[in-house]
């Protein structure tokens, strides 16, 4: 008769990012758990730690590592490996996949004393190409959510999957086998045996032992330590000793004696907690297609997450193309890159919703530090290049300048990414409002240097941060008229229709890019014989910053109140904004006095449990002019957008 094997694993909590949270986690979970394991040598458990957690324990609680070393030496605990920063492996270049795993292996060998033989992946985000790097790094098995296993391979035996002549074993873990709060140990084991009964009683399996792997997720930590769940597991161990038909084991121990593996091709996919959010923006959806949902679907749905991925790929490319130069700086840049690749910068677990804007901005800062290091490792020249940066089928303009990295999109001709190398975040990475959460839709992407042409009604709504109907230039696809790479100049033209009369208008937008920023020349033209009257608006949005701001109004410097709306209809000749945290400052100077308006916009998003909370903010600023154009006439405006040191402005 087959014996049911059960493997228990405690996962890492990716929400514990700061030292204070890690300390709390240590006190609540790891300290009492290590004490219990030490006193109960028959209680077998596998554990996964992120590299950041291991470093924290090494620095603050080395005694914990000594206990884990002893527990592993007596084969009571197995430490599971993975990527050092718990990355989303399908999003990485092969060199980064192997690098993260080997860094984790080296850290565990030096602290725990044993090299891991198995690993876990963030959110079970999988693709078949991972087999080769995992196997090449010495991994014998990987944990994946059971929902990823094809129906043809369903059964409570380990799966073996291969790709290009390489193979790796897969131990699925089952969420429906987690103990419930009111269950006793005997009831829990009986429920598991009932679900596994077919494999246990199958005559073909009488010589093989089925296995069930159960991962105790981070949201189960409080129950694990304080409630009946922990007692339930303890009772189950005692029950197993009495009956003899079940056996608690460790993954590596089981695989050493396992004689049956189910061959299967596991297509790309991910944990259903993530996949359910991947079809529609912040809306749970069932997958009714015959195609699995992948991390690429998730990124395509959430624009801001995809922007971070594009930035990560760009820095990865710079590092891979860096030959010669300062090897120490290149190595440090690669470390920063790996840090930015942490899965929690893209997807928040356990609920699977997109990561908070704060986490994404932290990743941008690390990537900026990485690019700064790689630039310092070898001499690079300033340049503006044109290619499909974000894989949308349209060329963007990538500005590789001394102080910053910027991307200009042909959609609205805006700066859609702006990264400063002194640890600044992506200032152009602002969200847009969604009606179901923010009470209105913006209907355009909020970047830097976005233009509008508005009538009186729309202008009034705009100044009060309310939705407006006209999106004459903020959504138009600009065409390239001239690109002079040697002079770092870009000339774009956009066309649209203004007001209820659908008056054809055009806007020429000419960029001159330098080390200090941008000079943008606008030529707004009325393309019909009919007169035109409205407001021309140049908007800039700054994401997730604490700021000081002031302007020059009628020749005098005036402070702008923080987090408040502000409007003046004329007389503004300069606007200055300082990022308090990063000490970056920006200066806007129109060629003629203008009206000025600011609004501080908060964005609400669900947290996965249906609760709305403000998790992102944007400072919206704009210059505007009252324009009256006769038929077939044009006006010209110019805005200097300069990145300046604070001391220079003062």
Steps between C-alpha positions, in 0.01 A plus 500: 500500500629844409598739776397864464798735532440856621750787464438821695664827397503845658532771233659841529294815555574743216315781679774521766737738323628727775718406796218580742259265318767230477563535872130463572481195276795348683332552838156377385601202287860391467612523862212292646504265200875432533457441873220252436691314228807472721294340779305266266750319277230291328326811362630531140472826310644663189551877502561769241670830575568783258859622478400821680365297792818294523709819501279645773540188716873495435530859618249511788437141611794272414381265775199417280731390219696282741177328606398450136844358427455240773142420392611441141798292610267259680270490193205652682482817290567548130577849372347569159694713252394746231602838368681719753250787462205269427463623141249421228728271301324517157569877493877458535781446253661152535813648660288665771300182562815300566667784689212539747485124569876464545511801732231337713680164494824662614328690782324188632819297481692760701230557765307173532775268385303320228439570137128481407386231259154639436352842447183705487398772254315821578124458457561173308570722198637243260607443143663188347828680416576506876582129500850554355631768742342327801657166413833662411510664845471159668128511578342155509141610554277808503177576688205620287134558577292193414275702267789526250520123454317382182198277551679213321760497779261541792575265784681511829840408367788728410509626143808506282521759224769553238612760250783473243639182653498630859255372762387603846255347747195698614335464839154664478368661816129493580317794654182299562694279741578778745363423847186688595469683831249262659655174379673254724812324379307177439228683303759678290685181410173321427399779262833477317476120473149530361621735224798276422302174530504420128880498481527315832262223397603468134647153446755643257636722778529242776880503482528878482444759770294807403606837638319817605692825546332768710634854508403709802473843341587832671138581580490181709785610727281630784293181500810286472645633824196598706191314388379144456677461166833441671339261750331324211834435330649379828207261549544378144859397570384296801215349297743402224716311750197299617350405164817436300321559167621860475849634541630856536819556306718762330502554122857385450451192717192401303662553159800283594273197528222597255451249217217657306496832316234625260649647179328823401553816302411792728409806290554859610270607781478628856313473826126556454506772767703707250343372179148607601612866491679477165210540255343831605637791699436433871213264425493129578428286194472127440709354223240357262745457213706191432820703529684540833545852637864610526697777662514671159120532506527656845757758383299584189198576722687723747689774316709615798626148571595464136692831511708368789569181304613706198735702719639181653563353155678818390738494797557125449598575141744774607670264745520211253654729236756648738839354407817602676495800732479482878402142589417589860246761390352261245461235769336754734265605217400138447425462872274807484327357193429174683358691794256681270381168357327395825155360425328727753595801283257369237241283677382513860435165665301323637210668316671541163418868437757733338771627732448834669631807320738554791664162436536572129662836567747335737594263217553796265739655751708183514505477120616861478784420739589200280510711183710764673754234602516346154553843346781570746664167415573616146477821307168554323386788283162672497260391231141496378395183321178385340377142535208299637592532868178353642413246227174669400580512129586872505841657536571702815781750551747391768706783647827374649626819666761582763255565787195302394336230293176596326259345252280711273191329359335586171164455675429860607870574447547487878795403718372164624809416705744728682769351725770701676819322602540643848258233631192676365189300413315503166334841525280439195349175629161641602176305510183609325166509678253212458132578549411198713768595755566874457149615395615605151714395202794704377489356145869572444837400642645744752861569407717811479436760227151392399294759306129582493287745303190576707187713473361701796296211644781245478751748640285560806474126560871455440602759760275327756656158424174380346468295179477686172388392156768646274810288440618684189874441543531294820403178320608571143776300331761754392690441177872550467591788267869524568754322720853637531692263722823702494319811620271308739187655349162343425221661299150355539162596358156412630153570360158510663154655505403768752161580661154388395562656158784251439739772390818340355813609690863394494784517749868491414707393797875540467732358767857614556664266753814594696690392811284733710156412369265589215399802298161443336368729228127488419333627183120481530316559172135548407463296180166659388384849398275510811625681814596295805491590869613284791776419748831339409629292795844346559475244781767325709430224753741394775444161663543409866709790628504724805570845365561866560375719216494869417447722198583848383173692478511858369873510573472369860575153639191332648484168686242241401325317787577129515224253406257780413344635181639829374402715204597839360375616161804699381837652586704181564849503348663209684414189702745315728443164668733311731485132593566522876618140541738473205608867481413514130355825366322599179452843346233591243531828314251599228612755241210725599293542814223247545223384729590221737313219677593212734300213647607220733323181388467183707424165339302224671551135416370169647733294718385157382242459776274764345606785728584831334793702626702797375824342384632750243520877454588743223569872493343643184630839382434702186561826318214629289430784259175647372534472120297663223596386151364642179453264207819330378711681761746357752658597832830394649582416863819367658556328834845436650497195727829492691644259755697718741699453822320665790801715591512645147138615521541645847 
